[in-house]
Amino acid sequence: MIAHSLRGEVFGPAQKVHGATYVVDATFRRATLDADGIVVDIGRASEVLGEVVGELGYRNLDDEPEFAGTNTTTEALARVVADRLADRALAGALGDGARELDGLVVTLHESHVAWASYERAL
């Protein structure tokens, strides 16, 4: 759950401060499975995703210096989560096998009919 406002007439009433509640999905990709037959340790991935989302939750993003000048759209927030997950994966927080990831996709669901994804290579 976050609060924010969006700049630009295209956002209509969302230009005013409002809340958003997201369900966050992360998909990890690699060309081959590791010796255990997995892409990434799902337990570690869940923990790290929880940490990353926790860094954003229950905040008014308009007040966060790191988002100054950024329209914190669902797409932009998906990119932030993807970048933070990528940094942690490459640092080994998801286990050694995660260093072999080829990419990841982060999807933020606002509802059953509104969501956005950001995909990045590693």
Rosetta silent file (secondary structure, phi, psi, omega in degrees, C-alpha in Angstrom):
SEQUENCE: MIAHSLRGEVFGPAQKVHGATYVVDATFRRATLDADGIVVDIGRASEVLGEVVGELGYRNLDDEPEFAGTNTTTEALARVVADRLADRALAGALGDGARELDGLVVTLHESHVAWASYERAL
SCORE:     score description
SCORE:     0.000 S_00000001
   1 L     0.000  130.012  177.889    0.000    0.000    0.000 S_00000001
   2 E  -135.266  165.142  168.426    1.329    3.381   -1.013 S_00000001
   3 E  -121.436  148.376  177.649    0.086    6.931   -1.353 S_00000001
   4 E  -172.138  172.327  170.523    1.091    9.215   -4.197 S_00000001
   5 L  -132.276  157.997 -177.642   -0.111   11.697   -6.768 S_00000001
   6 L  -119.511  138.900 -179.525    0.575   11.745  -10.491 S_00000001
   7 L   -93.845  135.146  176.426    1.494   14.763  -12.592 S_00000001
   8 L   122.442  138.461 -178.373   -0.199   15.378  -15.923 S_00000001
   9 H   -60.328  -27.097 -179.465   -3.724   15.889  -17.170 S_00000001
  10 H   -58.311  -21.850 -176.652   -3.773   12.354  -18.551 S_00000001
  11 H   -90.793   -1.647  175.421   -4.109   11.138  -14.951 S_00000001
  12 H    49.300 -128.775 -176.507   -7.337   13.017  -14.248 S_00000001
  13 H   -65.692  -16.053  179.116   -8.362   12.703  -10.583 S_00000001
  14 H   -72.868   -1.438  173.474   -5.204   10.705   -9.813 S_00000001
  15 H   -69.660  -21.777  176.681   -3.369   14.032   -9.906 S_00000001
  16 L   -86.371  156.760  178.649   -4.575   14.426   -6.316 S_00000001
  17 L   -60.133  132.075  179.548   -3.011   12.404   -3.520 S_00000001
  18 E  -151.452  168.524  179.603   -4.583    8.950   -3.409 S_00000001
  19 E  -102.279  155.720  173.833   -3.764    5.461   -2.257 S_00000001
  20 E  -140.428  138.218  176.353   -2.917    2.359   -4.249 S_00000001
  21 L  -118.021  123.198 -176.382   -2.753   -1.218   -3.083 S_00000001
  22 L  -113.675  145.949  162.161   -0.706   -3.584   -5.221 S_00000001
  23 E  -102.226  128.250 -172.993   -0.263   -7.312   -5.423 S_00000001
  24 E  -111.170  127.016  174.804    3.309   -7.830   -6.620 S_00000001
  25 E  -115.071  140.918  174.482    4.475  -10.773   -8.736 S_00000001
  26 E  -126.465  131.755  177.209    8.066  -11.453   -9.710 S_00000001
  27 E  -115.149  126.359 -179.636    9.086  -13.889  -12.429 S_00000001
  28 E  -105.251  135.683 -175.258   12.707  -15.013  -12.568 S_00000001
  29 E  -126.478  140.542  170.815   14.159  -16.262  -15.857 S_00000001
  30 L  -154.680  155.008 -174.307   17.216  -18.227  -16.873 S_00000001
  31 L   -74.107  -27.099 -178.655   18.100  -20.401  -19.841 S_00000001
  32 L  -133.080  156.226  175.107   19.098  -23.448  -17.783 S_00000001
  33 L   -85.162  155.840  178.076   18.171  -24.939  -14.447 S_00000001
  34 L   -79.483 -174.757 -176.948   20.758  -25.226  -11.701 S_00000001
  35 L   -61.829  -23.739  178.203   22.081  -28.519  -10.301 S_00000001
  36 L   -90.734    0.138  178.672   18.985  -28.770   -8.074 S_00000001
  37 L    80.445   25.703 -179.371   16.658  -28.310  -11.045 S_00000001
  38 L  -125.501  162.751  175.253   15.486  -24.828  -10.111 S_00000001
  39 L   -84.985  -46.024 -179.243   15.711  -21.302  -11.520 S_00000001
  40 L  -155.914  154.058  176.407   16.044  -19.609   -8.130 S_00000001
  41 L   -67.192  107.762 -173.586   15.489  -20.467   -4.472 S_00000001
  42 H   -65.150  -31.232  177.224   11.816  -19.524   -4.158 S_00000001
  43 H   -64.789  -47.679  177.420   12.061  -19.122   -0.381 S_00000001
  44 H   -64.853  -40.362  179.855   14.858  -16.587   -0.680 S_00000001
  45 H   -60.488  -42.320  179.039   13.093  -14.899   -3.585 S_00000001
  46 H   -63.695  -42.892  178.995    9.943  -14.505   -1.482 S_00000001
  47 H   -62.669  -47.409 -177.200   11.902  -13.046    1.430 S_00000001
  48 H   -67.437  -40.752  176.561   13.812  -10.584   -0.726 S_00000001
  49 H   -60.266  -41.842  177.115   10.684   -9.528   -2.615 S_00000001
  50 H   -60.097  -40.119  177.736    9.015   -8.890    0.749 S_00000001
  51 H   -64.373  -45.967 -178.540   11.955   -6.731    1.818 S_00000001
  52 H   -62.909  -46.727  179.613   11.884   -4.719   -1.410 S_00000001
  53 H   -64.939  -37.220  178.346    8.133   -4.170   -1.246 S_00000001
  54 H   -61.780  -28.497  178.068    8.448   -3.307    2.446 S_00000001
  55 H   -68.602  -21.438 -177.262   10.810   -0.463    1.557 S_00000001
  56 H  -102.991  -26.789 -171.351    7.994    1.144   -0.445 S_00000001
  57 L   -69.713  152.150  176.575    4.908    0.270    1.567 S_00000001
  58 L    57.239   39.735  177.526    2.977    2.556    3.885 S_00000001
  59 E  -132.413  150.839  167.461    4.666    5.663    2.498 S_00000001
  60 E   -89.953  106.964 -174.723    3.532    8.715    0.626 S_00000001
  61 H   -64.100  -20.303  175.703    5.934    8.454   -2.302 S_00000001
  62 H   -63.884  -24.817 -177.807    5.477   12.178   -2.971 S_00000001
  63 H   -93.974   -4.241 -176.317    7.451   12.779    0.261 S_00000001
  64 L   -89.636  120.391 -178.415   10.309   10.373   -0.547 S_00000001
  65 H   -54.583  -34.126 -177.860   13.456   12.143   -1.844 S_00000001
  66 H   -66.451  -17.790  179.616   14.374    9.202   -4.078 S_00000001
  67 H  -106.209    9.259  179.046   11.170    9.769   -6.090 S_00000001
  68 L   -58.251  129.965  179.040   11.490   13.546   -6.439 S_00000001
  69 L    78.611    3.995 -179.362   10.662   14.492  -10.018 S_00000001
  70 L  -108.527  131.963  170.701    9.386   10.974  -10.805 S_00000001
  71 L   -79.988  109.217 -174.059    5.825   10.173  -11.750 S_00000001
  72 L   -81.919   60.521  175.618    5.353    7.081   -9.599 S_00000001
  73 L   -65.651  166.280  175.801    3.098    5.285  -12.051 S_00000001
  74 H   -56.965  -40.977  179.940    2.480    1.581  -11.657 S_00000001
  75 H   -63.713  -43.477 -179.961    4.979    1.022  -14.476 S_00000001
  76 H   -65.208  -38.533  178.419    7.646    3.163  -12.807 S_00000001
  77 H   -69.457  -35.622  175.176    7.168    1.346   -9.501 S_00000001
  78 H   -61.307  -39.164  178.000    7.421   -2.031  -11.252 S_00000001
  79 H   -65.041  -42.387  178.582   10.779   -0.850  -12.645 S_00000001
  80 H   -59.267  -47.653  179.832   11.955    0.205   -9.175 S_00000001
  81 H   -62.683  -44.125  179.718   11.054   -3.199   -7.724 S_00000001
  82 H   -61.081  -44.633 -179.549   12.691   -5.008  -10.676 S_00000001
  83 H   -63.976  -40.794  179.569   15.899   -2.992  -10.346 S_00000001
  84 H   -68.300  -39.418  175.592   16.110   -3.600   -6.613 S_00000001
  85 H   -63.710  -42.950  179.575   15.493   -7.327   -7.067 S_00000001
  86 H   -60.261  -45.276  178.888   18.137   -7.458   -9.796 S_00000001
  87 H   -58.515  -44.089 -178.524   20.692   -5.734   -7.554 S_00000001
  88 H   -70.454  -38.055  178.031   20.028   -8.187   -4.752 S_00000001
  89 H   -62.052  -46.075 -178.808   20.084  -11.205   -7.068 S_00000001
  90 H   -68.085  -24.543  177.721   23.441  -10.211   -8.509 S_00000001
  91 L   -83.505   -5.606  176.883   24.769   -9.636   -4.976 S_00000001
  92 L    96.788    3.399 -177.336   23.834  -13.225   -4.030 S_00000001
  93 L   -65.574  -20.056  178.504   20.837  -12.509   -1.776 S_00000001
  94 L  -100.541   10.323 -177.248   18.763  -15.064   -3.716 S_00000001
  95 L    99.591  163.515 -176.837   21.499  -17.702   -3.592 S_00000001
  96 H   -61.188  -36.286 -178.685   24.391  -18.451   -5.907 S_00000001
  97 H   -62.668  -27.187 -179.189   22.147  -19.775   -8.671 S_00000001
  98 H   -67.889  -18.702  176.879   20.428  -16.404   -8.976 S_00000001
  99 H   -68.376  -13.946  179.125   23.655  -14.953  -10.317 S_00000001
 100 H   -96.678    6.191  178.714   22.877  -16.972  -13.455 S_00000001
 101 L   -62.310  142.582  176.561   19.502  -15.323  -14.034 S_00000001
 102 L   -92.106  -27.259 -178.333   18.946  -13.966  -17.525 S_00000001
 103 E  -177.782  175.763  176.379   16.160  -11.599  -16.564 S_00000001
 104 E  -150.992  158.010  178.458   13.151  -10.912  -14.458 S_00000001
 105 E  -128.519  131.667  175.554    9.659   -9.490  -14.788 S_00000001
 106 E  -117.326  128.929  178.592    7.836   -7.602  -12.064 S_00000001
 107 E  -119.065  129.010  173.401    4.077   -7.108  -12.293 S_00000001
 108 E  -107.639  118.519  179.372    2.113   -4.783  -10.037 S_00000001
 109 E   -97.961  121.010  173.488   -1.596   -5.592   -9.971 S_00000001
 110 L   -88.009  -30.986  178.007   -3.897   -2.752   -8.936 S_00000001
 111 L  -161.451 -176.336  179.321   -6.976   -4.877   -9.571 S_00000001
 112 L   -71.238  -11.630  179.922   -8.119   -7.874  -11.597 S_00000001
 113 L  -120.368   -0.846 -178.027   -8.390   -5.609  -14.668 S_00000001
 114 L  -135.864  116.432  177.396   -5.510   -3.163  -14.140 S_00000001
 115 E  -157.009  164.653  176.882   -1.853   -4.096  -13.902 S_00000001
 116 E  -145.491  148.200  179.869    1.509   -3.273  -15.425 S_00000001
 117 E  -123.157  153.553  172.572    4.757   -5.180  -15.822 S_00000001
 118 E  -130.310  127.940 -179.720    8.375   -4.202  -16.232 S_00000001
 119 E  -115.887  137.510  177.853   10.847   -6.655  -17.727 S_00000001
 120 E  -141.465  151.330  175.675   14.602   -6.332  -17.552 S_00000001
 121 E   -84.684  159.116  174.332   17.641   -8.343  -18.489 S_00000001
 122 L  -119.045    0.000    0.000   20.369   -9.279  -16.026 S_00000001
